[in-house]
Amino acid sequence: MTEGGYWIATTHPFLIIAIRFLVIQQRVNQLRTFHSKIDVSVVQQQLQQIRTALGRIRTIKKSLTEIGKGVTLIQAEADALSADIQSALKSIEQTLTCVGIKGID
């Protein structure tokens, strides 16, 4: 929350969750002000669980991105090695064709 009010910083897949979270926070603040019969501390604990879970999701997503980068690098390296093998085989085949092997012709 800022002087101008509430704001949300999220990615598109979590937009609905973030808006719901914000609405709940506003409602909890209103209930706290009016001394409601609802146990606000229980709701606050659940909100903290949500914050923690969102943080864990962020960590998992960041790790998945790093894994994806690693997979891309490994795939590129495997492709380069495969190209090297194909090139070497072609070169050997050309050499054997040009030289000719006794007993095979």
C-alpha positions as CSV (number, residue, x, y, z in Angstrom):
1,M,0.0,0.0,0.0
2,T,1.2,3.5,-0.8
3,E,-0.1,7.0,-0.1
4,G,-2.2,6.7,-3.3
5,G,-3.7,3.4,-2.2
6,Y,-3.2,-0.3,-2.9
7,W,-1.2,-1.5,-5.9
8,I,-0.5,-4.9,-7.4
9,A,2.8,-6.1,-8.9
10,T,2.3,-9.5,-10.5
11,T,2.5,-11.5,-13.7
12,H,-0.5,-12.2,-15.9
13,P,-1.0,-15.8,-14.7
14,F,-1.3,-14.6,-11.1
15,L,-3.4,-11.5,-11.7
16,I,-6.7,-13.0,-10.5
17,I,-5.0,-14.4,-7.4
18,A,-3.4,-11.0,-6.7
19,I,-6.7,-9.1,-7.0
20,R,-8.5,-11.6,-4.7
21,F,-5.6,-11.3,-2.3
22,L,-5.9,-7.5,-2.3
23,V,-9.7,-7.6,-1.8
24,I,-9.3,-9.9,1.2
25,Q,-6.6,-7.6,2.7
26,Q,-8.9,-4.6,2.3
27,R,-11.8,-6.5,3.9
28,V,-9.6,-7.6,6.8
29,N,-8.5,-4.0,7.4
30,Q,-12.2,-2.9,7.4
31,L,-13.1,-5.7,9.9
32,R,-10.2,-4.8,12.1
33,T,-11.5,-1.1,12.2
34,F,-15.0,-2.1,13.1
35,H,-14.0,-4.7,15.8
36,S,-15.8,-7.5,14.0
37,K,-16.6,-10.9,15.6
38,I,-14.4,-12.5,12.9
39,D,-11.0,-13.6,14.3
40,V,-8.8,-11.4,12.1
41,S,-5.6,-13.0,13.3
42,V,-6.7,-16.3,11.8
43,V,-7.3,-14.6,8.5
44,Q,-3.9,-12.9,8.7
45,Q,-2.2,-16.2,9.3
46,Q,-3.8,-17.6,6.2
47,L,-2.8,-14.5,4.2
48,Q,0.8,-15.0,5.5
49,Q,0.5,-18.7,4.2
50,I,-0.5,-17.3,0.8
51,R,2.5,-14.9,0.8
52,T,4.8,-17.7,1.7
53,A,3.3,-20.0,-1.0
54,L,3.6,-17.2,-3.6
55,G,7.3,-16.8,-2.6
56,R,7.9,-20.5,-3.0
57,I,6.2,-20.5,-6.4
58,R,8.4,-17.6,-7.5
59,T,11.5,-19.6,-6.3
60,I,10.3,-22.7,-8.2
61,K,9.6,-20.7,-11.4
62,K,13.0,-19.0,-11.2
63,S,14.6,-22.5,-10.8
64,L,12.6,-23.8,-13.8
65,T,13.8,-20.9,-15.9
66,E,17.4,-21.7,-15.0
67,I,16.9,-25.4,-15.7
68,G,15.3,-24.4,-19.1
69,K,18.4,-22.4,-19.9
70,G,20.6,-25.4,-19.0
71,V,18.5,-27.7,-21.2
72,T,18.9,-25.3,-24.1
73,L,22.6,-25.2,-23.6
74,I,22.9,-29.0,-23.4
75,Q,20.7,-29.4,-26.5
76,A,22.9,-27.0,-28.5
77,E,26.0,-28.8,-27.4
78,A,24.5,-32.2,-28.3
79,D,23.5,-30.8,-31.7
80,A,27.0,-29.5,-32.3
81,L,28.5,-32.8,-31.4
82,S,26.1,-34.6,-33.7
83,A,27.0,-32.2,-36.5
84,D,30.7,-32.9,-35.8
85,I,30.1,-36.7,-36.0
86,Q,28.2,-36.4,-39.3
87,S,31.0,-34.2,-40.8
88,A,33.7,-36.7,-39.7
89,L,31.7,-39.6,-41.1
90,K,31.2,-37.8,-44.4
91,S,34.9,-37.0,-44.6
92,I,35.9,-40.6,-43.9
93,E,33.4,-41.9,-46.5
94,Q,34.8,-39.4,-49.1
95,T,38.4,-40.5,-48.3
96,L,37.6,-44.1,-48.6
97,T,35.8,-43.5,-51.9
98,C,38.7,-41.6,-53.4
99,V,41.4,-44.0,-52.3
100,G,39.5,-47.2,-53.0
101,I,40.1,-50.2,-50.9
102,K,41.7,-53.4,-52.4
103,G,39.4,-56.4,-52.4
104,I,36.2,-54.4,-52.0
105,D,35.9,-53.1,-55.6
